[in-house]
C-alpha cells in the first residue's frame, strides 16, 4: 500500500482517501481543497500498514473523515473494521464490501476475463467504461494514472485472491453513495448490497470525481440527511 498527500496545509480536518484499483494521485489532482488536508492510499498489491503509521495521521487533527471509492471501500473496511470511532464521518462511494460477487459487486466472470486479458487495450476499455461520458473520459485521460500495466495487473491479481465478503451490517461506513449508471460495479448490485442502509444516489458513472470542483464540495454534497 502506498501513501501520498494530495493536500497538506495543516488544516483542522483530515480526509483519509482510499482510492480504487489501478489508480494513483494524478486523476485527483484537479480537485482542490480549502478546509481539508487529504491523504490518499492506493496500490493495494500489499495492504501492510502499522498502527503507528495510522495513529500519526490522526493525532494532528481535530476531525478525520474517511472517504473510500470503488475497491478502496473494501480495503478501508479491512484496515479500520475495529476503528470506526476514529472518524467523524465515513463515506463509501461506488463500492461494496463484497467487491467480486455476481449480485453484490463486480460479476466474477467480468473480473476474471479482465484479469486474463489485461493489457493496454483492456485498460483503455476499463477507463471508457469507468468514465462513460466523453467530457468525463477526456478529462480523466488527460490526468490518467502513471501506473504500469504490470503493476495494475499485479494489483488486480492480488485483490482477486484476497477479497472476501463482509456483511453490510458490519460496515464502518455510515454514508453510502451510489452512481445511477455505474458500469464497473453495477448500480443494481450496489443497491442490493446496501439495501438495508441509507443510500444517496447521484447522477453519473463509476468515476464521479469530476462532478466536484473540490474535496470541500464533495464532502458537502454527499451528506445524507
Residue, then its C-alpha position, 0 to 999 in steps of 0.5 A: x500500500x502506498x501513501x501520498x498527500x494530495x493536500x497538506x496545509x495543516x488544516x483542522x480536518x483530515x480526509x483519509x482517501x482510499x482510492x480504487x484499483x489501478x489508480x494513483x494521485x494524478x486523476x485527483x489532482x484537479x480537485x482542490x481543497x480549502x478546509x481539508x488536508x487529504x491523504x490518499x492510499x492506493x496500490x493495494x498489491x500489499x495492504x501492510x500498514x502499522x498502527x503507528x503509521x495510522x495513529x500519526x495521521x490522526x493525532x494532528x487533527x481535530x476531525x478525520x473523515x474517511x472517504x473510500x471509492x470503488x475497491x478502496x471501500x473494501x480495503x478501508x473496511x479491512x484496515x479500520x473494521x475495529x476503528x470506526x470511532x476514529x472518524x467523524x464521518x465515513x463515506x463509501x462511494x461506488x463500492x461494496x464490501x463484497x467487491x467480486x460477487x455476481x449480485x453484490x459487486x463486480x460479476x466474477x466472470x467480468x473480473x476474471x476475463x479482465x484479469x486474463x486479458x489485461x493489457x493496454x487495450x483492456x485498460x483503455x476499455x476499463x477507463x471508457x467504461x469507468x468514465x462513460x461520458x466523453x467530457x468525463x473520459x477526456x478529462x480523466x485521460x488527460x490526468x490518467x494514472x502513471x501506473x504500469x500495466x504490470x503493476x495494475x495487473x499485479x494489483x488486480x491479481x492480488x485483490x482477486x485472491x484476497x477479497x472476501x465478503x463482509x456483511x453490510x451490517x458490519x460496515x464502518x461506513x455510515x454514508x453510502x453513495x451510489x452512481x445511477x449508471x455505474x458500469x464497473x460495479x453495477x448500480x443494481x448490485x450496489x443497491x442490493x448490497x446496501x439495501x438495508x442502509x441509507x443510500x444517496x444516489x447521484x447522477x453519473x458513472x463509476x468515476x464521479x470525481x469530476x462532478x466536484x470542483x473540490x474535496x470541500x464540495x464533495x464532502x458537502x454534497x454527499x451528506x445524507x440527511 
